[in-house]
Amino acid sequence: VGDTCPEYIASYLAVVNGNGVIVPLPKELSADNLADFIKLSECDAVIYTKAMNATFKSERALFDTVKYFIPIEPDDFTDERTLPYASLLEKGKEMLLSYIRKPRNSLTPREVLTITELLHKQ
């Protein structure tokens, strides 16, 4: 939810190319309407830009079904359900590196090709 930015687009592509479903919601919705759509669609996580920090902070009680709040540009507010985008990105890099370090004979040919392609894009 929020403004279009590279991190938002990367998140969108990561989710749809992974195992998830995206529910795009306009930032112009009221907090009540956002909460209703999020509950109706059974969203586990909400990725949002700086424009929505205040809404997801001050109206946190409305979003009681959300397991994870993922601010792209977090402010100083954090709780056990807040996972900043940058920390998730870092965790993904760590996971990829640990996967790459697996013995080559335990990887399938497709996995080796995918890892090689990812490394060449950097």
C-alpha positions in Angstrom: 0.0 0.0 0.0 1.4 3.4 -0.9 3.5 5.2 -3.5 5.0 3.4 -6.4 8.8 2.9 -5.8 11.4 0.3 -6.9 11.1 -1.6 -3.6 7.3 -1.9 -4.0 7.8 -3.3 -7.6 10.5 -5.7 -6.4 8.2 -6.9 -3.6 5.3 -7.3 -6.0 7.4 -9.4 -8.4 9.0 -11.5 -5.6 5.5 -12.4 -4.2 3.9 -13.3 -7.5 6.9 -15.2 -8.6 7.0 -17.0 -5.3 4.2 -18.7 -3.4 2.1 -15.7 -2.6 -0.8 -13.6 -3.7 -0.8 -9.8 -4.1 -3.8 -7.7 -3.1 -3.2 -4.2 -4.4 -5.0 -1.6 -2.4 -5.1 2.1 -3.1 -3.4 4.3 -0.5 -6.4 6.7 -0.6 -8.7 4.2 1.3 -9.5 5.1 4.9 -7.9 3.0 7.6 -11.3 1.3 8.2 -11.7 0.4 4.6 -8.1 -0.8 4.4 -8.6 -3.0 7.4 -11.8 -4.4 5.9 -10.2 -5.4 2.6 -7.2 -6.8 4.4 -9.4 -9.0 6.7 -11.6 -10.0 3.8 -8.6 -11.1 1.7 -7.0 -12.8 4.6 -3.6 -11.0 4.1 -0.9 -12.3 6.4 1.5 -9.4 5.6 1.2 -5.8 4.4 4.0 -4.1 2.5 3.7 -0.3 2.6 5.6 2.8 1.8 6.5 5.8 4.0 3.2 7.5 3.0 1.3 4.8 5.1 3.6 4.7 8.1 1.3 6.9 10.2 -1.8 4.9 9.3 -0.4 1.5 10.2 1.1 3.0 13.4 -1.9 4.9 14.7 -4.5 2.4 13.6 -2.7 -0.8 14.4 -5.6 -2.2 16.4 -7.7 -2.2 13.2 -5.3 -4.6 11.6 -5.4 -7.3 14.2 -5.4 -10.1 11.7 -2.1 -9.0 10.0 0.9 -11.1 11.1 3.6 -8.9 9.5 3.9 -5.2 8.8 6.6 -4.6 6.2 7.5 -0.9 6.0 9.7 0.0 3.0 10.9 3.1 4.9 10.2 2.5 8.5 9.9 5.3 11.1 11.0 4.9 14.7 8.0 2.7 15.5 8.6 -1.1 15.8 6.9 -4.0 17.5 7.1 -7.8 17.2 5.0 -7.7 14.0 7.1 -5.1 12.2 9.7 -6.5 9.7 11.4 -3.6 7.9 11.9 -4.2 4.1 15.7 -3.8 4.4 16.0 -6.5 7.1 14.0 -8.9 5.1 16.1 -8.2 2.0 19.3 -8.9 4.1 17.8 -12.1 5.4 17.0 -13.2 1.8 20.6 -12.6 0.8 21.8 -14.7 3.8 19.5 -17.5 2.8 20.7 -17.4 -0.8 24.3 -17.5 0.3 23.7 -20.5 2.6 21.9 -22.2 -0.2 24.8 -21.5 -2.6 27.2 -23.0 -0.1 25.5 -26.4 -0.2 27.7 -29.1 -1.8 27.3 -29.0 -5.5 26.4 -32.7 -5.7 23.3 -32.0 -3.6 22.0 -29.4 -6.1 19.9 -30.2 -9.1 21.1 -28.9 -12.5 18.2 -26.4 -12.5 19.3 -25.1 -9.1 22.8 -24.6 -10.3 21.6 -22.8 -13.4 19.3 -20.5 -11.3 22.1 -19.6 -8.8 24.5 -19.0 -11.7 22.0 -16.6 -13.4 21.4 -14.7 -10.1 25.1 -14.3 -9.5 25.7 -12.9 -13.0 23.0 -10.3 -12.6 24.7 -8.7 -9.6 
